[in-house]
Amino acid sequence: MKETVTIRTVAEAANCAVSTVSRALRDDPAISEASKQRIREAAEALNYRRLRRPSVKDSTNGNGHSRNTLADKRLIVVTMGLDRSLTSLPVVNATLCGLEDALSGFGLRLQMTHVPDLEEIPDHLDSNELDGVFLIGPLQGRMLADSNCRLLREFRELPTVWLHGRPDGCDWGDSVGADDVLVGKMAADFLADHGHQCVAFVSPKPYQLLMLNRETGFLAQAHRRGLHVQRFVEPPTGGWTMPIKPPLTIETVQHLVDAVLATNPRPTAVFAACDGVATGIYGALTARGVQVGSEMSIIAGNNDWALISGLHPALTTFDIQAHEIGRLAVRQMESLLRTKEQLPNACLSIEPRFVRGESVGHL
């Protein structure tokens, strides 16, 4: 049987990252025209645009379940209340690549719509024409649930899979994401194993679901290991409003870094809520003459490689396997569409993988 051509096949042929291929084929302006042309030529040569649909012969597996549930279904990814810059994060792009790979096995193409302003719904987005929806929303408090968005009410009637977590107050649909509580637990264990006793948790986004879950795991395991933990969780001066932007700048964390450095006794290590926060902390510490690794250890989570590849020393973090999150989301959508009876909402998580850097020193 001829091997199915996936986005990873195109990436290997074009000698670039899978996320670059995905963005190029979506005509992302951040990708150069020369790169887009090279990737399009590779995709065309591999016949990537003519995706294989499962045949009648292989439409069932050994257990008799349909493998063709999604064929001809109208599915779409919708981001709601998010700035486009946030959806360009490597971890989000990797999730979309996983979706794209999994959908290609059913002969479907990834379709995506951005709705940064919930009061301005695109004319072409008609929920009546959809069979299911993958949603990415702001995880900061109840921003989405309290928005009274018409489109959100319509999506409640559709099979829904939330990516990276179900926002507070959005009480329908399944969700697929990382085991963020485990990320926090593993971070606490790693710092304890390296002799750190006085540690800090830093987050500029209070009530952000992903960061809250990581904080919960970190505090619980740190307590078990006998660590003294101080929380530095305050928003920047301007706060956060929709559309939500990623916390990538020094300005979003410098007030928290100053608070950490002014504490007595001063923490010897910081668990940053995510890699984006960690990059800001690196910059703020460097500006204040503090050496990461030797004078202040940092550990984070996401493995947002494009953000952290230039950090020195290399960041110790956790790979949340974003590509697999995307693939699992498609399998969950297939299950929703295949199952006729109403089932309780499911929350699926993938175990993170440790990525060793040099940003955590031994004491």
TATATA-V379880 format. One line per field, one symbol per residue. ss: DSSP state (h for helix, s for strand, l for the rest). A space follows every 50 residues. Layout:
ss->???
//
This chain:
ss->llllllhhhhhhhhlllhhhhhhhhlllllllhhhhhhhhhhhhhlllll lllllllllslllllsllllllllsssssslslhhhhllhhhhhhhhhhh hhhhlllllllsssslllllllllllhhhllssssssllsllllhhhllh hhhhhlllsssssllllllllllssssslhhhhhhhhhhhhhhllllsss sssllllshhhhhhhhhhhhhhhhlllssssssllllllllllslllllh hhlhhhhhhhhhllllllssssllhhhhhhhhhhhhhllllslllssssl lsllhhhhlllllllssssllhhhhhhhhhhhhhhhhhllllllllssss llsssllllllll
//
